Amino acid sequence: MRIMWKLSLTTLGCCQDIGESIDHNGHGSSMPASDRQRWVDFYKGYAWVKLPSVDANRLIGIVGANVVFGQRVRRWTHPEAWQAVVWLFPTNEGNARPEPNAQITFPANQIEDLTSLLLDASSLKYRQPLKGPPQARYGQVQGD
């Protein structure tokens, strides 16, 4: 999280294993444990971070420009895929509005590699002004 902050990314919440947190009712739900079980199973082993959408866009841009991580954030069918969600909520006027924040989940076993990637990005940010397209700074990404 400190590296994200060094990159001037605002974080609103995080968890190293959101499935485990749901299992232990870390969010204080009144829902019975049996009703939470499908979410425990779905998110077990996944890290979670909540950011304002503008900062989530920057994070996904940094991560997506990396050769290895780029495949994870571009392809939801990738075995190590990330998921970035902006929820839509109904209004009283019969419309929907996007929540201003994004929720990102990714395999928790990627935390160490993500930390290294963001550390590299933050050291580039403070050594010199960023120039050129992201691919030039973090490695060329293969096309879809």
N, C-alpha and C positions, 0 to 999 in steps of 0.2 A: 504494500500500500504506500509506503514511503516513497518508492520510486515513482509511482503514479503521481503522487503529490509533487515530486520534484519536476515532473513534466507538466505541472499546473493542471492536472486532471482532478476534478472534484469527485470524491466518492461519497455515496450516501449510505452504503451498507456493504458488508462482505461476509463471506463464510468460506472456510476451507473445505467443508463437506456439507452442502446444503441438505442432502438426503439424511445424513446423521442428525442434523439440527431438527429437521421435520420429525424424525423418529423420536427425538427427545423433547418434542414440542417446544423448541426454542423460540418460536414465534407466538406462543401463548394462545393457540387456537382452542375454541370450545368444542371442536369436532373430535369425536371419539378416535382413539388410535387406530381402530380397524378401518375407519374411513380415510385416514391419512396414509395408510399402508401403500397404496398404489403410487403416491408421490414419493414416499420413502424409497421404494424400489426404483422409480424412474430417475431420481436425482442422486442416489447413493454413489459416492465417488466423484461427484462434480463440485467444483468450486463455483461460487456465485459472487458477483459484484453488481452493485446498482450505482449508476452514474446519470447525471443530466445527459439528455440525448446528444447534445453538442459534444460533450466529452467522450461519450461512447463512440461517436463517429470518429473522433480523433484516435482513440485507442484502436478501433478496428482498422483504421487506415495505417497506423504504425505496424500493427501485427500482420495485417494483410500484405504488406510490402515485403515481408520476409518469405523466402522460398518455402520453408517447412510450414510455418504457421499460415501462410497464404492459402494453402490447400484446405486447412482445417476451418478457416472462416468463410471460404467460398462454397464449400460443398457440404450440405447438411447430411449427405449420405456417407461422408468420409468417416471411417471408424473412430477418428479422434476429433470429430467435428465440434465446433462451438455453436452456441445458440444465442442470438441477440434478439430480444423481444421488446417492443414498445406496445404496451397494452392500449386498446381502444375502449373508452368508457362511454356509455350512453348519457346524453344530456336530457334535461326535463323537456326540451323543445322537440324531441324526437330525432335528434341527430346523434353523432358520435364524435368524440374528440380524443386525440392521442394523449396519453399521459406524457408529461414533459421529461420523464426519465426512462432509461433503458435498463433492462436486466440482462446480464450476460452470464451464461453458464458455460463451463468448459471442464474437461477432465482434470481432476485435482493433481494427477501425476504430471501435469504440464506446468505447474506453478514455478518450479525451479528454472526451467528453460525460459518461461515467460519473464521471470525476474531478470535473467541474464540479458534477454533481448531488450527489455525496457531500460536496463542499466546502460547498455550500449547506446540506446537512443537518447537517454538523458545526458550522457557524456558528450555525444555529438552536439546536442543542443547548446551545451555550455562552453564547448571548445571553439566553435565557430558558427556563424549564421548558416542555417540549412539552405543549401543551394541545389537546384536540379530536382528532378522528379524523385519520389520516394524510392523507386526501384534502384536508382543510382546510389542512394544512401544505404539501403538495407539488403540489396541483392535482387536481381531480376526475378520476377514471378513468371512462371510458365502460364500460358493462356489456358482458358477453360476448355 
